[in-house]
Amino acid sequence: MQQAVGDAAKRTLVALRGSAERREPRVNDRIGVSFTLQNVGPKPVSFQTTFVGARNPAGENRDFGYGHERLTLEPNATVLVKANMIVDAPGIWQVWPCYILSGGRDEDYCPTRWRAFPVRVAP
């Protein structure tokens, strides 16, 4: 998958390519998520952090995999984000690639759960 997002006034775009293993995990299994962010714009893009957004079946925040603090991507550069966590409740979890742009506005924070996908966790 690929999607461009960013501040139209700055013409700064970031592309997402993501994947996750989709076999059905059980409670207390470890799940892994990876995605690549690429600066497809003409100017450097600075991130406050990258991570994986996650909500458990009760809707509680379970974000994980924080990293790449204060990373700046030059045009055409990419960064691979990989993280894993242990799921501790059965049901449908929501997981999505996430980042916060340095000095960004609210819409630059996990752009509206773009590319969220469900992960069914068996008891």
LUMVO-759095 format. One record per atom (N, C-alpha, C, O): residue number from 1; atom name; z, y, x. Coordinates in Angstrom, 2 decimals, padded with zeros to 5 digits, always signed. Each point is the difference from the previous one (the first is absolute). Layout:
<lomis>
+-----+-------+---------+---------+---------+
| num | atomo |      up |   north |    east |
+-----+-------+---------+---------+---------+
| NUM |    CA |       Z |       Y |       X |
...
+-----+-------+---------+---------+---------+
</lomis>
This chain:
<lomis>
+-----+-------+---------+---------+---------+
| num | atomo |      up |   north |    east |
+-----+-------+---------+---------+---------+
|   1 |     N | +000.00 | -001.17 | +000.84 |
|   1 |    CA | +000.00 | +001.17 | -000.84 |
|   1 |     C | +000.00 | +001.23 | +000.89 |
|   1 |     O | +000.50 | -000.05 | +001.12 |
|   2 |     N | -001.04 | +001.12 | -001.60 |
|   2 |    CA | +000.01 | +001.25 | +000.74 |
|   2 |     C | +000.06 | +001.14 | -000.99 |
|   2 |     O | -000.67 | -000.01 | -001.04 |
|   3 |     N | +001.49 | +001.00 | +001.36 |
|   3 |    CA | +000.12 | +001.16 | -000.86 |
|   3 |     C | +000.32 | +001.19 | +000.88 |
|   3 |     O | +000.80 | -000.11 | +000.93 |
|   4 |     N | -001.40 | +001.23 | -001.20 |
|   4 |    CA | +000.29 | +001.22 | +000.74 |
|   4 |     C | +000.94 | +000.86 | -000.81 |
|   4 |     O | -000.14 | +000.13 | -001.22 |
|   5 |     N | +001.11 | +000.46 | +001.91 |
|   5 |    CA | +000.95 | +000.89 | -000.65 |
|   5 |     C | +000.25 | +001.17 | +000.94 |
|   5 |     O | -000.35 | -000.06 | +001.18 |
|   6 |     N | +000.94 | +001.10 | -001.69 |
|   6 |    CA | +000.37 | +001.08 | +000.90 |
|   6 |     C | -000.06 | +001.36 | -000.67 |
|   6 |     O | -000.21 | +000.11 | -001.21 |
|   7 |     N | +000.40 | +000.90 | +002.00 |
|   7 |    CA | +000.02 | +001.37 | -000.45 |
|   7 |     C | -001.42 | +000.54 | +000.04 |
|   7 |     O | -000.57 | +000.16 | +001.08 |
|   8 |     N | +000.01 | +000.12 | -002.24 |
|   8 |    CA | -001.40 | +000.45 | -000.08 |
|   8 |     C | -000.19 | +001.31 | +000.75 |
|   8 |     O | -001.06 | +000.21 | +000.59 |
|   9 |     N | +002.06 | +000.67 | -000.59 |
|   9 |    CA | -000.14 | +001.28 | +000.67 |
|   9 |     C | -000.13 | -000.19 | +001.51 |
|   9 |     O | -000.72 | +000.74 | +000.67 |
|  10 |     N | +001.43 | -001.72 | -000.13 |
|  10 |    CA | -000.05 | -000.25 | +001.43 |
|  10 |     C | -001.15 | -000.93 | +000.39 |
|  10 |     O | -000.35 | -000.12 | +001.17 |
|  11 |     N | -000.24 | -000.53 | -002.17 |
|  11 |    CA | -001.06 | -000.98 | +000.24 |
|  11 |     C | +000.47 | -001.12 | +000.93 |
|  11 |     O | -000.78 | -000.54 | +000.79 |
|  12 |     N | +002.04 | +000.21 | -000.90 |
|  12 |    CA | +000.56 | -001.09 | +000.78 |
|  12 |     C | +000.06 | -001.23 | -000.87 |
|  12 |     O | +000.60 | +000.03 | -001.08 |
|  13 |     N | -001.20 | -001.10 | +001.53 |
|  13 |    CA | -000.04 | -001.22 | -000.80 |
|  13 |     C | +000.58 | -001.16 | +000.79 |
|  13 |     O | -000.10 | -000.07 | +001.22 |
|  14 |     N | +000.72 | -000.82 | -001.95 |
|  14 |    CA | +000.52 | -001.22 | +000.59 |
|  14 |     C | -000.54 | -001.16 | -000.80 |
|  14 |     O | +000.04 | +000.03 | -001.23 |
|  15 |     N | -000.55 | -001.04 | +001.90 |
|  15 |    CA | -000.54 | -001.17 | -000.70 |
|  15 |     C | +001.00 | -001.14 | +000.10 |
|  15 |     O | +000.72 | -000.12 | +001.00 |
|  16 |     N | -000.68 | -000.70 | -002.01 |
|  16 |    CA | +000.89 | -001.15 | -000.03 |
|  16 |     C | -000.81 | -001.27 | -000.09 |
|  16 |     O | -000.92 | -000.12 | -000.82 |
|  17 |     N | +001.25 | -000.81 | +001.66 |
|  17 |    CA | -000.51 | -001.37 | -000.14 |
|  17 |     C | +001.24 | -000.88 | +000.04 |
|  17 |     O | +000.77 | +000.08 | +000.96 |
|  18 |     N | -000.57 | -000.90 | -001.96 |
|  18 |    CA | +001.24 | -000.76 | -000.04 |
|  18 |     C | -000.20 | -001.44 | -000.36 |
|  18 |     O | -001.02 | -000.40 | -000.56 |
|  19 |     N | +002.01 | -000.39 | +000.91 |
|  19 |    CA | +000.00 | -001.40 | -000.39 |
|  19 |     C | +001.44 | -000.49 | -000.03 |
|  19 |     O | +000.88 | +000.57 | +000.65 |
|  20 |     N | -000.66 | -001.60 | -001.39 |
|  20 |    CA | +001.31 | -000.64 | -000.04 |
|  20 |     C | -000.21 | -001.45 | -000.37 |
|  20 |     O | -000.88 | -000.34 | -000.79 |
|  21 |     N | +001.69 | -000.50 | +001.37 |
|  21 |    CA | -000.09 | -001.41 | -000.35 |
|  21 |     C | +000.48 | -000.15 | -001.42 |
|  21 |     O | +001.00 | +000.61 | -000.38 |
|  22 |     N | -001.68 | -001.40 | -000.43 |
|  22 |    CA | +000.29 | -000.02 | -001.42 |
|  22 |     C | +000.54 | -001.34 | -000.51 |
|  22 |     O | +000.08 | -000.18 | -001.21 |
|  23 |     N | +000.31 | -000.77 | +002.06 |
|  23 |    CA | +000.58 | -001.23 | -000.53 |
|  23 |     C | +001.31 | +000.39 | -000.70 |
|  23 |     O | +000.65 | +000.96 | +000.38 |
|  24 |     N | -000.28 | -001.73 | -001.41 |
|  24 |    CA | +001.18 | +000.38 | -000.77 |
|  24 |     C | +001.28 | -000.31 | +000.77 |
|  24 |     O | +000.33 | -001.16 | +000.22 |
|  25 |     N | +000.39 | +002.19 | +000.20 |
|  25 |    CA | +001.26 | -000.22 | +000.71 |
|  25 |     C | +001.12 | -000.37 | -000.96 |
|  25 |     O | -000.10 | +000.21 | -001.21 |
|  26 |     N | +001.15 | -000.76 | +001.76 |
|  26 |    CA | +001.22 | -000.31 | -000.74 |
|  26 |     C | +001.11 | +000.95 | +000.44 |
|  26 |     O | -000.12 | +000.65 | +001.03 |
|  27 |     N | +001.18 | -000.57 | -001.82 |
|  27 |    CA | +001.15 | +000.82 | +000.37 |
|  27 |     C | +000.45 | -000.40 | +001.40 |
|  27 |     O | +000.08 | -001.19 | +000.32 |
|  28 |     N | +000.21 | +002.18 | +000.49 |
|  28 |    CA | +000.43 | -000.13 | +001.40 |
|  28 |     C | -001.13 | -000.34 | +000.96 |
|  28 |     O | +000.25 | -000.27 | +001.17 |
|  29 |     N | -001.51 | +000.29 | -001.64 |
|  29 |    CA | -001.15 | -000.11 | +000.91 |
|  29 |     C | -000.29 | +001.38 | +000.58 |
|  29 |     O | +000.36 | +001.02 | -000.58 |
|  30 |     N | -001.01 | -001.02 | +001.72 |
|  30 |    CA | -000.43 | +001.23 | +000.65 |
|  30 |     C | -001.46 | +000.28 | -000.41 |
|  30 |     O | -000.85 | -000.89 | +000.09 |
|  31 |     N | +000.58 | +002.11 | -000.54 |
|  31 |    CA | -001.38 | +000.39 | -000.30 |
|  31 |     C | -000.45 | +001.01 | +001.06 |
|  31 |     O | +000.82 | +000.74 | +000.54 |
|  32 |     N | -002.11 | -000.72 | -000.25 |
|  32 |    CA | -000.55 | +000.94 | +000.97 |
|  32 |     C | -001.11 | +000.82 | -000.62 |
|  32 |     O | -000.78 | -000.50 | -000.82 |
|  33 |     N | +000.70 | +001.74 | +001.22 |
|  33 |    CA | -001.04 | +000.92 | -000.46 |
|  33 |     C | -000.54 | +000.71 | +001.23 |
|  33 |     O | +000.76 | +000.40 | +000.88 |
|  34 |     N | -002.08 | -000.24 | -000.83 |
|  34 |    CA | -000.59 | +000.80 | +001.07 |
|  34 |     C | -001.10 | +000.88 | -000.58 |
|  34 |     O | -000.69 | -000.38 | -000.95 |
|  35 |     N | +000.54 | +001.55 | +001.53 |
|  35 |    CA | -001.09 | +000.89 | -000.39 |
|  35 |     C | -000.34 | +000.89 | +001.18 |
|  35 |     O | +000.81 | +000.21 | +000.90 |
|  36 |     N | -002.03 | +000.30 | -000.92 |
|  36 |    CA | -000.47 | +000.88 | +001.06 |
|  36 |     C | -000.29 | +001.37 | -000.58 |
|  36 |     O | -000.68 | +000.14 | -001.02 |
|  37 |     N | +001.20 | +000.89 | +001.69 |
|  37 |    CA | -000.33 | +001.37 | -000.35 |
|  37 |     C | -000.98 | +000.52 | +001.04 |
|  37 |     O | +000.20 | -000.21 | +001.20 |
|  38 |     N | -001.24 | +000.89 | -001.66 |
|  38 |    CA | -001.00 | +000.56 | +000.90 |
|  38 |     C | -000.23 | +001.46 | -000.35 |
|  38 |     O | -000.15 | +000.34 | -001.17 |
|  39 |     N | +000.12 | +000.51 | +002.18 |
|  39 |    CA | -000.34 | +001.40 | -000.22 |
|  39 |     C | -001.52 | +000.12 | -000.03 |
|  39 |     O | -000.65 | -000.11 | +001.03 |
|  40 |     N | +000.10 | +000.32 | -002.21 |
|  40 |    CA | -001.44 | +000.10 | -000.16 |
|  40 |     C | -000.44 | +001.47 | -000.11 |
|  40 |     O | -001.15 | +000.29 | -000.30 |
|  41 |     N | +002.08 | +000.62 | +000.56 |
|  41 |    CA | -000.32 | +001.42 | -000.06 |
|  41 |     C | -000.28 | +000.58 | +001.38 |
|  41 |     O | +000.10 | -000.71 | +001.01 |
|  42 |     N | -000.44 | +001.98 | -000.96 |
|  42 |    CA | -000.36 | +000.64 | +001.26 |
|  42 |     C | +001.18 | +000.56 | +000.80 |
|  42 |     O | -000.18 | +000.43 | +001.14 |
|  43 |     N | +001.39 | -000.44 | -001.72 |
|  43 |    CA | +001.18 | +000.57 | +000.67 |
|  43 |     C | +001.09 | -001.07 | +000.12 |
|  43 |     O | +000.01 | -000.95 | -000.77 |
|  44 |     N | +000.90 | +001.12 | +001.74 |
|  44 |    CA | +001.13 | -000.94 | +000.11 |
|  44 |     C | +000.84 | -000.01 | -001.27 |
|  44 |     O | +000.11 | +001.01 | -000.69 |
|  45 |     N | +000.49 | -002.16 | +000.39 |
|  45 |    CA | +000.90 | -000.16 | -001.14 |
|  45 |     C | +001.35 | -000.46 | +000.55 |
|  45 |     O | +000.06 | -000.95 | +000.79 |
|  46 |     N | +001.01 | +001.61 | -001.20 |
|  46 |    CA | +001.34 | -000.35 | +000.49 |
|  46 |     C | +000.82 | -000.62 | -001.13 |
|  46 |     O | +000.01 | +000.50 | -001.13 |
|  47 |     N | +000.66 | -001.60 | +001.45 |
|  47 |    CA | +000.83 | -000.71 | -000.95 |
|  47 |     C | +001.46 | +000.21 | +000.35 |
|  47 |     O | +000.38 | +000.00 | +001.17 |
|  48 |     N | +000.44 | +000.18 | -002.19 |
|  48 |    CA | +001.44 | +000.00 | +000.20 |
|  48 |     C | +000.45 | -001.45 | +000.22 |
|  48 |     O | +000.82 | -000.28 | +000.87 |
|  49 |     N | -001.39 | -000.64 | -001.68 |
|  49 |    CA | +000.31 | -001.43 | +000.13 |
|  49 |     C | -001.01 | -000.80 | -000.82 |
|  49 |     O | -000.70 | +000.53 | -000.85 |
|  50 |     N | +000.65 | -001.82 | +001.13 |
|  50 |    CA | -000.75 | -000.96 | -000.81 |
|  50 |     C | +000.97 | -001.08 | -000.43 |
|  50 |     O | +001.00 | -000.24 | +000.67 |
|  51 |     N | -001.28 | -000.43 | -001.79 |
|  51 |    CA | +000.85 | -001.07 | -000.47 |
|  51 |     C | -000.67 | -000.72 | -001.16 |
|  51 |     O | -001.11 | +000.35 | -000.40 |
|  52 |     N | +001.78 | -001.35 | -000.13 |
|  52 |    CA | -000.49 | -000.72 | -001.17 |
|  52 |     C | +000.91 | +000.35 | -001.17 |
|  52 |     O | +001.21 | -000.22 | +000.05 |
|  53 |     N | -001.81 | +000.77 | -001.10 |
|  53 |    CA | +000.76 | +000.29 | -001.21 |
|  53 |     C | +000.21 | -001.30 | -000.77 |
|  53 |     O | -000.91 | -000.82 | -000.07 |
|  54 |     N | +002.09 | +000.63 | -000.49 |
|  54 |    CA | +000.29 | -001.23 | -000.74 |
|  54 |     C | +001.05 | +000.26 | -001.08 |
|  54 |     O | +000.94 | +000.77 | +000.19 |
|  55 |     N | -001.13 | -001.45 | -001.31 |
|  55 |    CA | +001.00 | +000.02 | -001.08 |
|  55 |     C | +000.24 | -001.43 | -000.42 |
|  55 |     O | -000.94 | -000.78 | -000.19 |
|  56 |     N | +002.21 | +000.42 | +000.04 |
|  56 |    CA | +000.33 | -001.35 | -000.44 |
|  56 |     C | -000.22 | -000.11 | -001.51 |
|  56 |     O | -000.33 | +001.00 | -000.63 |
|  57 |     N | +000.51 | -002.18 | +000.05 |
|  57 |    CA | -000.26 | -000.15 | -001.44 |
|  57 |     C | +000.85 | +000.91 | -000.89 |
|  57 |     O | -000.39 | +000.31 | -001.12 |
|  58 |     N | +001.55 | +000.14 | +001.62 |
|  58 |    CA | +000.84 | +000.92 | -000.76 |
|  58 |     C | -000.44 | +001.46 | +000.18 |
|  58 |     O | +000.60 | +000.90 | -000.59 |
|  59 |     N | -001.65 | -000.67 | +001.40 |
|  59 |    CA | -000.49 | +001.35 | +000.22 |
|  59 |     C | +000.74 | +000.76 | +001.09 |
|  59 |     O | -000.21 | +001.21 | +000.16 |
|  60 |     N | +001.08 | -001.89 | +000.58 |
|  60 |    CA | +000.78 | +000.65 | +001.05 |
|  60 |     C | -000.85 | +000.18 | +001.27 |
|  60 |     O | -000.83 | -000.84 | +000.33 |
|  61 |     N | +001.08 | +001.95 | +000.37 |
|  61 |    CA | -000.72 | +000.30 | +001.23 |
|  61 |     C | +000.37 | -001.01 | +001.08 |
|  61 |     O | +001.17 | -000.17 | +000.33 |
|  62 |     N | -002.18 | -000.50 | +000.23 |
|  62 |    CA | +000.19 | -000.95 | +001.09 |
|  62 |     C | -001.01 | +000.27 | +001.12 |
|  62 |     O | -000.46 | -000.93 | +000.66 |
|  63 |     N | +000.10 | +002.21 | -000.45 |
|  63 |    CA | -000.95 | +000.37 | +001.05 |
|  63 |     C | +000.43 | -000.61 | +001.33 |
|  63 |     O | +001.19 | -000.16 | +000.26 |
|  64 |     N | -002.17 | -000.17 | +000.58 |
|  64 |    CA | +000.31 | -000.64 | +001.28 |
|  64 |     C | -001.08 | +000.29 | +001.03 |
|  64 |     O | -001.07 | +000.51 | -000.32 |
|  65 |     N | +001.37 | -000.86 | +001.57 |
|  65 |    CA | -000.98 | +000.10 | +001.07 |
|  65 |     C | -000.28 | +001.41 | +000.48 |
|  65 |     O | -001.13 | +000.31 | +000.37 |
|  66 |     N | +002.14 | +000.56 | -000.36 |
|  66 |    CA | -000.20 | +001.36 | +000.48 |
|  66 |     C | -000.38 | +000.00 | +001.48 |
|  66 |     O | +000.59 | -000.73 | +000.80 |
|  67 |     N | -001.58 | +001.54 | -000.44 |
|  67 |    CA | -000.41 | +000.08 | +001.39 |
|  67 |     C | -001.00 | +001.12 | +000.21 |
|  67 |     O | -000.28 | +000.78 | -000.91 |
|  68 |     N | -000.24 | -000.70 | +002.11 |
|  68 |    CA | -001.01 | +000.99 | +000.38 |
|  68 |     C | +000.47 | +001.42 | -000.28 |
|  68 |     O | -000.77 | +000.84 | -000.47 |
|  69 |     N | +002.06 | -000.57 | +000.75 |
|  69 |    CA | +000.54 | +001.34 | -000.22 |
|  69 |     C | -000.73 | +001.00 | +000.90 |
|  69 |     O | -000.23 | -000.24 | +001.18 |
|  70 |     N | -000.12 | +001.38 | -001.78 |
|  70 |    CA | -000.65 | +001.11 | +000.69 |
|  70 |     C | -001.29 | -000.42 | +000.70 |
|  70 |     O | -000.34 | +000.52 | +001.07 |
|  71 |     N | -000.38 | -001.45 | -001.66 |
|  71 |    CA | -001.28 | -000.45 | +000.54 |
|  71 |     C | -001.10 | +001.00 | -000.36 |
|  71 |     O | -000.07 | +000.47 | -001.13 |
|  72 |     N | -000.78 | -000.14 | +002.09 |
|  72 |    CA | -001.19 | +000.81 | -000.26 |
|  72 |     C | -001.22 | -000.84 | +000.27 |
|  72 |     O | -000.15 | -000.57 | +001.08 |
|  73 |     N | -000.74 | +000.50 | -002.06 |
|  73 |    CA | -001.26 | -000.73 | +000.15 |
|  73 |     C | -001.13 | +001.00 | +000.22 |
|  73 |     O | -000.21 | +000.91 | -000.81 |
|  74 |     N | -000.49 | -001.09 | +001.88 |
|  74 |    CA | -001.18 | +000.82 | +000.27 |
|  74 |     C | -001.13 | -000.48 | -000.91 |
|  74 |     O | +000.09 | -001.10 | -000.56 |
|  75 |     N | -001.16 | +001.89 | +000.39 |
|  75 |    CA | -001.12 | -000.45 | -000.82 |
|  75 |     C | -000.52 | -001.38 | +000.45 |
|  75 |     O | -000.16 | -000.26 | +001.19 |
|  76 |     N | -000.09 | -000.59 | -002.16 |
|  76 |    CA | -000.48 | -001.38 | +000.16 |
|  76 |     C | +001.05 | -000.97 | +000.55 |
|  76 |     O | -000.29 | -001.20 | +000.10 |
|  77 |     N | +001.47 | +001.66 | +000.25 |
|  77 |    CA | +001.04 | -000.90 | +000.49 |
|  77 |     C | +000.63 | -000.77 | -001.16 |
|  77 |     O | -000.02 | +000.46 | -001.14 |
|  78 |     N | +000.57 | -001.63 | +001.44 |
|  78 |    CA | +000.66 | -000.83 | -001.01 |
|  78 |     C | +001.38 | -000.40 | +000.47 |
|  78 |     O | +000.30 | +000.03 | +001.19 |
|  79 |     N | +000.54 | -000.42 | -002.13 |
|  79 |    CA | +001.30 | -000.58 | +000.30 |
|  79 |     C | +000.21 | -001.17 | -000.96 |
|  79 |     O | -000.24 | +000.12 | -001.20 |
|  80 |     N | +000.70 | -001.23 | +001.74 |
|  80 |    CA | +000.32 | -001.18 | -000.79 |
|  80 |     C | +001.48 | +000.04 | -000.36 |
|  80 |     O | +000.86 | +000.15 | +000.87 |
|  81 |     N | -000.58 | -000.29 | -002.14 |
|  81 |    CA | +001.38 | -000.05 | -000.49 |
|  81 |     C | +000.26 | -001.43 | -000.46 |
|  81 |     O | -000.71 | -000.51 | -000.87 |
|  82 |     N | +001.72 | -000.13 | +001.45 |
|  82 |    CA | +000.37 | -001.37 | -000.36 |
|  82 |     C | +001.49 | -000.04 | -000.23 |
|  82 |     O | +000.77 | +000.56 | +000.78 |
|  83 |     N | -000.36 | -001.20 | -001.86 |
|  83 |    CA | +001.42 | -000.09 | -000.31 |
|  83 |     C | +000.26 | -001.23 | -000.85 |
|  83 |     O | -000.90 | -000.53 | -000.65 |
|  84 |     N | +002.15 | +000.09 | +000.67 |
|  84 |    CA | +000.37 | -001.12 | -000.86 |
|  84 |     C | +001.42 | +000.19 | -000.50 |
|  84 |     O | +000.78 | +000.76 | +000.57 |
|  85 |     N | -000.48 | -001.47 | -001.63 |
|  85 |    CA | +001.34 | +000.06 | -000.59 |
|  85 |     C | +000.28 | -001.32 | -000.71 |
|  85 |     O | -000.91 | -000.77 | -000.29 |
|  86 |     N | +002.17 | +000.52 | +000.03 |
|  86 |    CA | +000.41 | -001.17 | -000.76 |
|  86 |     C | +000.18 | +000.43 | -001.45 |
|  86 |     O | +000.77 | +000.92 | -000.30 |
|  87 |     N | -001.47 | -001.60 | -000.61 |
|  87 |    CA | +000.13 | +000.32 | -001.43 |
|  87 |     C | +001.20 | -000.78 | -000.54 |
|  87 |     O | +000.12 | -001.21 | +000.21 |
|  88 |     N | +000.77 | +001.91 | -000.91 |
|  88 |    CA | +001.27 | -000.62 | -000.38 |
|  88 |     C | +000.21 | -000.12 | -001.50 |
|  88 |     O | +001.12 | -000.22 | -000.46 |
|  89 |     N | -002.21 | +000.37 | -000.31 |
|  89 |    CA | +000.12 | -000.13 | -001.46 |
|  89 |     C | -001.30 | -000.56 | -000.56 |
|  89 |     O | -001.08 | +000.36 | +000.47 |
|  90 |     N | +001.17 | -001.23 | -001.48 |
|  90 |    CA | -001.22 | -000.52 | -000.61 |
|  90 |     C | -000.61 | +001.04 | -000.93 |
|  90 |     O | +000.69 | +000.89 | -000.49 |
|  91 |     N | -001.99 | -001.02 | +000.26 |
|  91 |    CA | -000.69 | +000.91 | -000.90 |
|  91 |     C | -001.16 | +000.69 | +000.70 |
|  91 |     O | -000.43 | -000.42 | +001.07 |
|  92 |     N | -000.06 | +001.48 | -001.69 |
|  92 |    CA | -001.14 | +000.74 | +000.52 |
|  92 |     C | +000.47 | +001.20 | +000.81 |
|  92 |     O | +000.64 | +000.91 | -000.53 |
|  93 |     N | -000.96 | -000.91 | +001.80 |
|  93 |    CA | +000.25 | +001.13 | +000.90 |
|  93 |     C | -001.27 | +000.83 | +000.06 |
|  93 |     O | -001.09 | -000.54 | -000.13 |
|  94 |     N | +001.22 | +001.84 | +000.32 |
|  94 |    CA | -001.14 | +000.89 | +000.25 |
|  94 |     C | +000.07 | +000.46 | +001.45 |
|  94 |     O | +001.05 | +000.42 | +000.48 |
|  95 |     N | -002.19 | -000.52 | +000.22 |
|  95 |    CA | -000.05 | +000.33 | +001.42 |
|  95 |     C | -001.25 | +000.85 | +000.23 |
|  95 |     O | -001.03 | -000.25 | -000.61 |
|  96 |     N | +001.12 | +001.26 | +001.50 |
|  96 |    CA | -001.17 | +000.84 | +000.28 |
|  96 |     C | +000.13 | +000.65 | +001.37 |
|  96 |     O | +001.11 | +000.23 | +000.49 |
|  97 |     N | -002.27 | +000.06 | +000.14 |
|  97 |    CA | -000.01 | +000.73 | +001.28 |
|  97 |     C | +000.51 | +001.42 | -000.23 |
|  97 |     O | -000.28 | +000.61 | -001.03 |
|  98 |     N | +001.02 | -000.09 | +002.00 |
|  98 |    CA | +000.59 | +001.32 | -000.20 |
|  98 |     C | +000.09 | +000.76 | +001.32 |
|  98 |     O | +000.06 | -000.59 | +001.08 |
|  99 |     N | -000.04 | +001.90 | -001.19 |
|  99 |    CA | +000.19 | +000.88 | +001.14 |
|  99 |     C | +000.46 | +001.36 | -000.49 |
|  99 |     O | -000.14 | +000.33 | -001.18 |
| 100 |     N | +000.69 | +000.45 | +002.10 |
| 100 |    CA | +000.34 | +001.39 | -000.29 |
| 100 |     C | -000.69 | +000.83 | +001.08 |
| 100 |     O | +000.20 | -000.23 | +001.19 |
| 101 |     N | -001.02 | +001.20 | -001.62 |
| 101 |    CA | -000.64 | +000.90 | +000.95 |
| 101 |     C | +000.99 | +001.05 | +000.47 |
| 101 |     O | +000.81 | +000.48 | -000.79 |
| 102 |     N | -000.86 | -000.12 | +002.06 |
| 102 |    CA | +000.87 | +001.05 | +000.52 |
| 102 |     C | -000.32 | +001.32 | -000.69 |
| 102 |     O | -001.16 | +000.39 | -000.10 |
| 103 |     N | +002.19 | +000.28 | -000.38 |
| 103 |    CA | -000.19 | +001.28 | -000.68 |
| 103 |     C | -000.74 | -000.13 | -001.31 |
| 103 |     O | -000.49 | +000.98 | -000.55 |
| 104 |     N | +000.43 | -002.21 | +000.04 |
| 104 |    CA | -000.78 | -000.24 | -001.22 |
| 104 |     C | +000.72 | +000.43 | -001.26 |
| 104 |     O | +001.18 | +000.35 | +000.01 |
| 105 |     N | -001.93 | -000.38 | -001.08 |
| 105 |    CA | +000.53 | +000.29 | -001.32 |
| 105 |     C | +000.33 | -001.33 | -000.67 |
| 105 |     O | -000.25 | -001.06 | +000.57 |
| 106 |     N | +000.81 | +001.12 | -001.77 |
| 106 |    CA | +000.37 | -001.23 | -000.72 |
| 106 |     C | -001.18 | -000.95 | -000.16 |
| 106 |     O | +000.18 | -001.21 | +000.09 |
| 107 |     N | -001.39 | +001.74 | -000.33 |
| 107 |    CA | -001.14 | -000.89 | -000.20 |
| 107 |     C | -000.45 | -000.67 | +001.30 |
| 107 |     O | -000.83 | -000.91 | -000.03 |
| 108 |     N | +001.38 | +001.35 | +001.16 |
| 108 |    CA | -000.31 | -000.63 | +001.29 |
| 108 |     C | +001.00 | -001.11 | +000.32 |
| 108 |     O | -000.03 | -000.57 | +001.09 |
| 109 |     N | +000.89 | +000.28 | -002.03 |
| 109 |    CA | +001.03 | -001.03 | +000.17 |
| 109 |     C | -000.40 | -001.20 | -000.85 |
| 109 |     O | +000.04 | +000.07 | -001.22 |
| 110 |     N | -000.41 | -001.15 | +001.85 |
| 110 |    CA | -000.43 | -001.21 | -000.72 |
| 110 |     C | -000.91 | +000.36 | -001.17 |
| 110 |     O | +000.41 | -000.14 | -001.15 |
| 111 |     N | -001.59 | +000.60 | +001.41 |
| 111 |    CA | -000.81 | +000.55 | -001.09 |
| 111 |     C | +000.00 | -000.82 | -001.29 |
| 111 |     O | -000.84 | -000.87 | -000.21 |
| 112 |     N | +001.81 | +001.17 | -000.64 |
| 112 |    CA | +000.13 | -000.57 | -001.33 |
| 112 |     C | -000.12 | -001.51 | -000.03 |
| 112 |     O | -000.68 | -000.57 | -000.85 |
| 113 |     N | +001.34 | -000.06 | +001.78 |
| 113 |    CA | -000.02 | -001.47 | +000.09 |
| 113 |     C | -001.43 | -000.54 | +000.01 |
| 113 |     O | -000.26 | -001.06 | -000.57 |
| 114 |     N | -000.65 | +001.78 | +001.21 |
| 114 |    CA | -001.39 | -000.44 | +000.11 |
| 114 |     C | -000.02 | -001.40 | +000.58 |
| 114 |     O | +000.70 | -000.28 | +000.96 |
| 115 |     N | -001.47 | -000.55 | -001.51 |
| 115 |    CA | -000.18 | -001.37 | +000.50 |
| 115 |     C | +001.25 | -000.86 | -000.11 |
| 115 |     O | +000.20 | -000.89 | +000.83 |
| 116 |     N | +000.63 | +001.13 | -001.83 |
| 116 |    CA | +001.15 | -000.87 | -000.23 |
| 116 |     C | -000.49 | -001.34 | -000.49 |
| 116 |     O | -000.98 | -000.07 | -000.74 |
| 117 |     N | +001.66 | -000.99 | +001.14 |
| 117 |    CA | -000.35 | -001.32 | -000.49 |
| 117 |     C | +001.27 | -000.80 | -000.30 |
| 117 |     O | +001.03 | +000.20 | +000.64 |
| 118 |     N | -001.12 | -001.10 | -001.61 |
| 118 |    CA | +001.17 | -000.79 | -000.37 |
| 118 |     C | +000.15 | -001.21 | +000.92 |
| 118 |     O | -000.98 | -000.59 | +000.45 |
| 119 |     N | +002.23 | +000.23 | -000.19 |
| 119 |    CA | +000.32 | -001.23 | +000.72 |
| 119 |     C | +000.97 | -000.78 | -000.88 |
| 119 |     O | +001.12 | +000.43 | -000.24 |
| 120 |     N | -001.58 | -001.58 | -000.24 |
| 120 |    CA | +000.86 | -000.84 | -000.84 |
| 120 |     C | +000.89 | -000.85 | +000.91 |
| 120 |     O | -000.49 | -000.71 | +000.88 |
| 121 |     N | +001.79 | +000.79 | -001.11 |
| 121 |    CA | +000.98 | -000.77 | +000.79 |
| 121 |     C | +000.62 | -001.05 | -000.91 |
| 121 |     O | +000.58 | +000.32 | -001.04 |
| 122 |     N | -000.71 | -001.57 | +001.44 |
| 122 |    CA | +000.54 | -001.12 | -000.77 |
| 122 |     C | +001.50 | -000.18 | +000.32 |
| 122 |     O | +000.45 | +000.35 | +001.09 |
| 123 |     N | +000.31 | -000.90 | -002.04 |
| 123 |    CA | +001.43 | -000.24 | +000.25 |
| 123 |     C | +000.23 | -000.98 | +001.13 |
| 123 |     O | +001.14 | -000.31 | +000.34 |
+-----+-------+---------+---------+---------+
</lomis>
